Amino acid sequence: MKSSDLVVIILMYVICAFFTYHTLLLPEQAQTYPLCLLIGLVILNTILLICCLWRLRSTQYANDLSDIFSNFLSKQFFSILLACVLYLILMPIGGFYLTSCIYLAGVLC
């Protein structure tokens, strides 16, 4: 088992709990589809947890976080993050189609 796997598993359970809470605030007729997706996500995440625990029996726990971020491209990450924020800000102003075209043209260049 790698530490990055454990981080992803815990993060996915937290995200599922957050969205389950907000899904239950919706009207009952609107809860079906999001709950089905969340149940599927929890099942897949649990399968990943079981596989990781199964692999832990044969291998040691490895800390691979330094390896994962060794090739981190900060300029690329922050430019895409800025593009996403601008996309969300410009969506109500320019509309979906115009803003999406500008976003895609900016991200692909």
C-alpha positions in Angstrom: 0.0 0.0 0.0 1.2 3.4 -0.9 0.5 6.6 1.1 -0.9 8.2 -2.0 -3.5 5.5 -2.2 -4.5 6.0 1.4 -4.8 9.8 0.9 -7.1 9.3 -2.2 -9.3 6.7 -0.4 -9.8 9.0 2.6 -10.4 12.0 0.4 -13.0 10.1 -1.6 -14.9 9.1 1.5 -14.9 12.7 2.7 -16.2 13.9 -0.7 -18.9 11.2 -0.7 -20.0 12.2 2.8 -20.1 15.9 1.8 -22.2 15.3 -1.3 -24.5 12.8 0.5 -25.3 15.4 3.1 -26.1 18.0 0.4 -28.0 15.4 -1.7 -30.3 14.6 1.3 -31.2 18.3 1.4 -32.7 18.1 -2.1 -36.4 17.2 -2.6 -37.0 13.4 -2.5 -37.7 13.2 -6.2 -34.3 14.7 -7.0 -32.3 12.5 -4.7 -32.4 9.2 -6.7 -29.8 9.8 -9.4 -27.2 11.6 -7.2 -27.6 8.9 -4.5 -27.1 6.1 -7.1 -23.9 7.8 -8.2 -22.7 8.3 -4.7 -23.4 4.6 -3.8 -21.5 3.5 -6.8 -18.6 5.7 -5.9 -18.5 4.4 -2.3 -18.6 0.8 -3.6 -15.7 1.4 -6.0 -13.8 3.2 -3.3 -14.3 0.3 -0.9 -13.1 -2.1 -3.5 -9.9 0.0 -3.9 -9.5 0.0 -0.1 -9.9 -3.8 0.0 -7.4 -4.2 -2.8 -4.9 -1.9 -1.1 -5.2 -3.8 2.2 -4.8 -7.1 0.3 -1.6 -5.9 -1.3 -0.4 -4.7 2.1 -0.2 -8.3 3.2 2.4 -9.0 0.6 4.3 -5.7 0.4 5.3 -3.0 2.9 3.7 0.4 3.3 5.5 2.8 1.1 5.6 6.6 1.3 5.5 7.7 -2.3 4.3 11.3 -1.9 7.8 12.7 -2.6 8.0 10.7 -5.9 4.5 11.9 -7.0 5.3 15.6 -6.6 8.9 15.4 -7.9 7.8 16.5 -11.4 5.2 19.0 -10.3 4.8 21.8 -12.8 3.7 24.8 -10.7 3.4 27.2 -13.7 1.1 24.7 -15.5 -1.0 24.0 -12.4 -1.6 27.6 -11.4 -2.3 28.7 -14.9 -5.0 26.0 -15.3 -6.4 26.9 -11.8 -6.6 30.5 -12.8 -8.3 29.6 -16.1 -10.9 27.6 -14.2 -11.6 30.4 -11.8 -11.9 32.9 -14.7 -14.3 30.4 -16.4 -16.5 30.3 -13.4 -16.5 34.1 -13.0 -17.2 34.8 -16.7 -19.9 32.1 -17.1 -22.8 34.3 -15.9 -21.5 37.3 -17.9 -20.7 35.7 -21.3 -22.9 32.7 -21.2 -22.0 29.0 -21.4 -21.1 28.6 -25.1 -19.0 31.8 -25.5 -17.2 31.3 -22.2 -16.6 27.6 -22.9 -15.0 28.4 -26.3 -12.7 31.0 -24.7 -11.8 28.6 -21.9 -11.0 25.7 -24.3 -9.0 28.0 -26.6 -7.0 29.3 -23.7 -6.3 26.0 -22.0 -5.4 24.2 -25.3 -2.9 26.9 -26.3 
